[in-house]
Amino acid sequence: MSIQPIKHIKVSALLLAIASVAAPMLMFHQSSKATPLAPPLHLAQTPPRPLSPGVAPSLDAHYSHKATRDIQRAREKAFSFQYLLSQASSQPAAEFASLAQQTLGQAESSYAAGRFFTAEKQAKAANALYEAAKTLCEGKLGYVAGPRGPKAPGKRWYEAPYQAQERIARTETAMNYYQVNNPTATNLLQRARQLAGATAPTNVVQTPAAYNLATLANYRASKHLANAALHLVEAQRGF
């Protein structure tokens, strides 16, 4: 047998082997296009996973942390406010500071009983009451008490007339909607209205920049009192 016929036989055998392998692969590829192996997955039809047992403890830890933070802030404000009150005698400021101290005590009791959400909201109310008392003292002193000494009022002071009205309206809406009967919150809301109403211009519309510091202090204290009332409402309703 010559060399040339042998080469033809080898090439023919190789082509036949390649064809025998490629044919099943081509048939599988065509059949996979015609019939999918599995129906498409619709994520929207997948039922939600139930909450794990560790969710509730994590919420307790979350509110416990926030309550601890706000209680500590209120304690610090109570300490720093004593000096400010000694510099500017203000009966309303002393009254709000006394209520803040009572509210802080309630927050500490709620925390000790494991009611962390209630403790957080009560501590926030105490902080707001201390801020209202501090602001009224600053209005009498004629300057803003900063951490490094007296300073001029900032942007938030000049926004106080608008913020006071917004917070009062928000607190009124919450109390009416949830039908919360909280005498302290009701009294604070009434005091907030009085402070905002007593400083409102009667015969001419003024811009906040035209108000003196005492007038801005009343508006700012009004905002803090409305905040305190709202936090007490949240503490009572539990959310």
C-alpha positions as CSV (number, residue, x, y, z in Angstrom):
1,M,0.0,0.0,0.0
2,S,1.3,3.4,-1.0
3,I,1.8,6.3,1.5
4,Q,-0.8,8.6,-0.2
5,P,-3.8,6.2,0.3
6,I,-2.9,5.8,3.9
7,K,-3.0,9.5,4.5
8,H,-6.5,9.7,2.9
9,I,-7.7,6.9,5.2
10,K,-6.4,8.7,8.3
11,V,-7.9,12.0,7.4
12,S,-11.3,10.4,6.6
13,A,-11.3,8.6,9.9
14,L,-10.4,11.9,11.8
15,L,-13.3,13.8,10.1
16,L,-15.7,11.0,10.9
17,A,-14.7,11.1,14.6
18,I,-15.2,14.9,14.7
19,A,-18.6,14.6,13.1
20,S,-19.7,11.9,15.5
21,V,-18.9,14.1,18.5
22,A,-20.3,17.4,17.1
23,A,-23.6,16.0,16.1
24,P,-24.9,15.1,19.6
25,M,-23.7,18.5,20.9
26,L,-25.6,20.3,18.2
27,M,-28.7,18.3,18.9
28,F,-28.5,19.2,22.6
29,H,-28.0,22.9,21.9
30,Q,-31.0,23.0,19.6
31,S,-33.2,21.0,22.1
32,S,-32.1,23.3,25.0
33,K,-33.4,26.3,23.0
34,A,-36.7,24.7,22.3
35,T,-37.5,23.4,25.8
36,P,-36.1,25.2,28.9
37,L,-34.7,23.0,31.6
38,A,-36.7,24.8,34.3
39,P,-39.5,27.4,34.5
40,P,-38.3,31.0,35.1
41,L,-38.0,32.1,38.7
42,H,-40.4,34.8,39.8
43,L,-39.0,36.6,42.9
44,A,-42.2,38.4,43.6
45,Q,-44.0,35.1,44.3
46,T,-41.4,34.0,46.8
47,P,-42.9,34.4,50.3
48,P,-41.0,36.7,52.7
49,R,-38.8,35.1,55.3
50,P,-40.1,35.3,58.9
51,L,-38.3,37.6,61.4
52,S,-35.6,35.8,63.3
53,P,-35.9,35.5,67.1
54,G,-33.0,37.9,67.5
55,V,-34.9,40.9,66.1
56,A,-36.7,41.9,69.3
57,P,-33.5,41.9,71.4
58,S,-31.7,44.0,68.8
59,L,-34.5,46.6,69.0
60,D,-34.2,46.6,72.7
61,A,-30.5,47.2,72.4
62,H,-31.1,50.0,69.9
63,Y,-33.5,51.9,72.1
64,S,-31.4,51.2,75.2
65,H,-28.4,52.8,73.5
66,K,-30.4,55.8,72.5
67,A,-32.0,56.2,75.9
68,T,-28.6,56.0,77.6
69,R,-27.3,58.7,75.3
70,D,-30.2,61.1,75.8
71,I,-30.3,60.6,79.6
72,Q,-26.6,61.5,79.7
73,R,-27.2,64.6,77.6
74,A,-30.0,65.7,79.9
75,R,-27.7,65.2,83.0
76,E,-25.0,67.3,81.4
77,K,-27.5,70.1,80.5
78,A,-28.9,70.1,84.0
79,F,-25.4,70.6,85.4
80,S,-24.5,73.4,83.0
81,F,-27.8,75.2,83.3
82,Q,-27.3,75.9,87.0
83,Y,-24.6,78.4,86.3
84,L,-26.6,80.1,83.6
85,L,-29.6,80.4,85.8
86,S,-27.5,82.1,88.5
87,Q,-26.5,84.7,85.9
88,A,-30.0,85.5,84.7
89,S,-32.9,85.1,87.1
90,S,-36.0,83.9,85.1
91,Q,-39.0,82.4,86.8
92,P,-40.3,80.7,83.6
93,A,-36.8,79.3,83.0
94,A,-36.6,77.9,86.6
95,E,-40.0,76.4,86.2
96,F,-39.1,74.6,83.0
97,A,-35.8,73.4,84.4
98,S,-37.7,71.9,87.4
99,L,-40.0,70.1,85.1
100,A,-37.0,68.9,83.1
101,Q,-35.5,67.4,86.2
102,Q,-38.8,65.6,87.0
103,T,-39.0,64.3,83.4
104,L,-35.4,63.1,83.6
105,G,-36.2,61.2,86.7
106,Q,-39.1,59.5,84.9
107,A,-36.8,58.6,82.1
108,E,-34.3,57.0,84.5
109,S,-37.1,55.0,86.1
110,S,-38.4,53.8,82.8
111,Y,-34.9,52.8,81.8
112,A,-34.5,50.8,85.0
113,A,-37.8,49.0,84.3
114,G,-36.6,48.0,80.8
115,R,-39.0,50.4,78.9
116,F,-36.2,51.8,76.7
117,F,-38.4,53.4,74.1
118,T,-40.4,55.3,76.7
119,A,-37.1,56.2,78.5
120,E,-35.7,57.6,75.3
121,K,-38.7,59.8,74.6
122,Q,-38.9,61.1,78.2
123,A,-35.2,61.9,78.1
124,K,-35.7,63.8,74.8
125,A,-38.5,65.8,76.5
126,A,-36.2,66.6,79.4
127,N,-33.5,67.8,76.9
128,A,-36.0,70.0,75.1
129,L,-37.2,71.5,78.4
130,Y,-33.6,72.3,79.4
131,E,-33.1,74.0,76.0
132,A,-36.2,76.1,76.5
133,A,-35.0,77.2,80.0
134,K,-31.5,77.9,78.7
135,T,-32.9,80.0,75.8
136,L,-35.0,82.1,78.0
137,C,-32.0,82.9,80.2
138,E,-30.0,83.9,77.1
139,G,-32.8,86.2,76.1
140,K,-32.5,88.0,79.4
141,L,-28.7,88.1,79.3
142,G,-28.7,89.5,75.7
143,Y,-26.3,87.0,74.3
144,V,-26.1,83.3,73.3
145,A,-24.1,81.2,75.8
146,G,-21.6,79.1,73.8
147,P,-19.1,76.5,75.0
148,R,-16.4,79.0,74.7
149,G,-18.3,82.0,76.0
150,P,-20.8,84.5,74.7
151,K,-21.5,84.5,71.0
152,A,-24.0,86.1,68.5
153,P,-27.2,84.2,67.5
154,G,-26.8,81.9,64.6
155,K,-29.1,81.0,61.7
156,R,-31.3,78.7,63.8
157,W,-32.2,81.7,66.0
158,Y,-33.5,83.7,63.1
159,E,-35.4,80.7,61.8
160,A,-37.1,80.3,65.2
161,P,-40.3,82.2,64.4
162,Y,-41.1,79.8,61.5
163,Q,-39.9,76.7,63.4
164,A,-42.1,77.5,66.4
165,Q,-45.3,77.7,64.4
166,E,-44.4,74.5,62.5
167,R,-43.7,72.5,65.7
168,I,-46.8,73.8,67.4
169,A,-48.9,72.7,64.5
170,R,-47.2,69.3,64.3
171,T,-47.8,68.7,68.0
172,E,-51.4,69.8,67.9
173,T,-52.0,67.4,65.0
174,A,-50.4,64.4,66.8
175,M,-52.4,65.0,70.0
176,N,-55.7,65.4,68.1
177,Y,-55.0,62.4,65.9
178,Y,-53.9,59.9,68.5
179,Q,-56.3,61.3,71.2
180,V,-53.5,61.2,73.8
181,N,-54.6,62.6,77.2
182,N,-51.3,63.9,78.8
183,P,-51.9,66.9,81.0
184,T,-48.2,67.8,81.0
185,A,-48.0,67.8,77.2
186,T,-51.2,69.8,77.0
187,N,-49.8,72.4,79.4
188,L,-46.5,72.6,77.5
189,L,-48.3,73.1,74.2
190,Q,-50.3,75.9,75.7
191,R,-47.2,77.6,77.1
192,A,-45.6,77.2,73.6
193,R,-48.6,79.0,72.0
194,Q,-48.4,81.8,74.6
195,L,-44.7,82.4,74.0
196,A,-45.1,82.4,70.2
197,G,-48.3,84.6,70.4
198,A,-46.8,87.1,72.9
199,T,-43.9,87.8,70.5
200,A,-45.9,88.0,67.3
201,P,-46.1,91.4,65.7
202,T,-49.5,93.1,65.9
203,N,-49.5,96.0,63.5
204,V,-46.6,95.4,61.2
205,V,-45.0,92.3,59.6
206,Q,-41.4,92.0,60.6
207,T,-38.7,89.8,59.3
208,P,-36.8,87.6,61.8
209,A,-33.7,89.8,61.4
210,A,-35.7,92.7,62.8
211,Y,-36.4,90.9,66.1
212,N,-34.2,91.5,69.1
213,L,-32.6,88.6,71.0
214,A,-35.3,88.4,73.7
215,T,-38.0,88.1,71.1
216,L,-36.1,85.4,69.2
217,A,-35.5,83.6,72.5
218,N,-39.3,83.4,73.2
219,Y,-39.8,81.9,69.7
220,R,-37.0,79.5,70.2
221,A,-38.2,78.5,73.7
222,S,-41.7,78.0,72.2
223,K,-40.3,75.6,69.7
224,H,-38.5,73.6,72.4
225,L,-41.6,73.4,74.5
226,A,-43.6,72.1,71.6
227,N,-40.9,69.5,71.0
228,A,-41.0,68.4,74.6
229,A,-44.8,68.0,74.4
230,L,-44.5,65.9,71.3
231,H,-41.9,63.6,72.9
232,L,-44.2,63.1,75.9
233,V,-47.0,62.1,73.6
234,E,-44.7,59.6,71.8
235,A,-43.6,58.2,75.1
236,Q,-47.2,57.6,76.2
237,R,-48.5,56.1,73.0
238,G,-45.4,53.8,72.7
239,F,-44.4,54.6,69.2
